[in-house]
Amino acid sequence: MDYDFDTIIDRHGTSSSKWDRREKAVGVPDVVPMWVADMDFASPPPVVEALRERVDHGIFGYTERTGSYYAALASWMQRRFDWDIQKKKIVFTPGVIVALNLIIQAYTQPGDKVIIQQPVYHPFSYAILNNKRQLFNNQLQIQNGRYVMDLDQLKKSIDSRTRLLILCSPHNPVGRVWTKEELLRLAEICLDNNIIIVSDEIHADLVLKGQVHTPTATLSEEIADIVVTCTAPTKTFNIAGLGVANTIISNSKLYDQFYATVNNAGLEMTNVFAKIATEAAYNHGEEWLLRLLDYLQGNYKFLVSFLKNHIPQISVFPLEGTYLAWLDFRKLGLSDKDMKHFLIHKAKVWLDEGTKFGGGGEGFQRMNIGCPRKLLEEGLTRIANALKEL
Ligand SMILES: Cc1ncc(COP(=O)(O)O)c(C=O)c1O
């Protein structure tokens, strides 16, 4: 079947965070929004069909996550990652951010230390600081043009209050798909020091050619025992507005603690549409995903060649996973504040500034390339033209 990723779908007036908040958020109504991790593609046809059919029924009462929901999730994990989750415990939450906040509450006390590796998805630090835990940034390092984890620094930072490490795998915003060896080295340090690994694998399905995503919990049984995995169909199938995430846990004590925290927050119920879309996506969305990955690969290739030919001052890191490209603007010599002003007001393109992602983000911008190629071209052309006048 042919899928159309080229048509630009008008999202105005849909209360889209990406499109309809432009004037309010940045004061410029006609910026090309390439910031938040939300794609400008319609969800797979089987997902849209399943939702339509359910809407036609007309009654939207309290809804159960039945066996078919868990079977769809388990079958996906088996097929895509060779990961058997049949015997694992699964906790539903209306999103990964919700899960992260509650995981911190479930496994740590105020003042305990939680490690993250910046630059990283910014709600990690909000979840730690808002819950009054200490944040330790084990900052990623750039080695030979590629981001790596600094495991020596990690070992030195661990003390008696260190309880959790939140891993972003694949890593948003630097686009790394961590190798099995890298994950093993990290996990062994955590095992030796009784640190729970929260593995946020929301981008696991969005892995480009030549890369393989390894779920952290598949490294070994012993490692699985200290891992809590956050997964969701939302990035993969562009259904973030439906609010769904599944946290997969092997260790029954960790499950009990987390489940109690979720239950105490009154979050047990499922949104009917989240359930319908998740099942349809995992059961019937694989072919669409494969075509999407080809398209994203093409967009990344387009980006690389556009930068090379028209904006050689800006470079991009290898994109191994996610649809979020990490651009290095440092050669322009602008401060982060001036860069932001230039992009919004001169180029009229809305990117996510690197500093949003914490330490190591200075001089960088994150660009969402999950959009029709024409839109990507429009954003890049605007930047190239504005730079000529700088
Ligand atoms: C690494 C990561 N985790 C979590 C989320 C958000 O998840 P949710 O919308 O389920 O809260 C995102 C969204 O961009 C993300 O990139």
The ligand as a Gaussian input file, in Angstrom:
#p B3LYP/6-31G(d) Opt

LIG

0 1
 C       12.064000      11.269000      25.530000
 C       10.642000      11.678000      25.672000
 N        9.920000      11.218000      26.700000
 C        8.614000      11.561000      26.865000
 C        7.998000      12.401000      25.963000
 C        6.567000      12.819000      26.183000
 O        5.773000      11.761000      26.415000
 P        4.226000      11.956000      26.729000
 O        3.642000      12.832000      25.674000
 O        3.727000      10.560000      26.679000
 O        4.141000      12.537000      28.101000
 C        8.706000      12.894000      24.871000
 C        8.069000      13.811000      23.926000
 O        8.692000      14.439000      23.126000
 C       10.062000      12.519000      24.722000
 O       10.790000      12.966000      23.697000

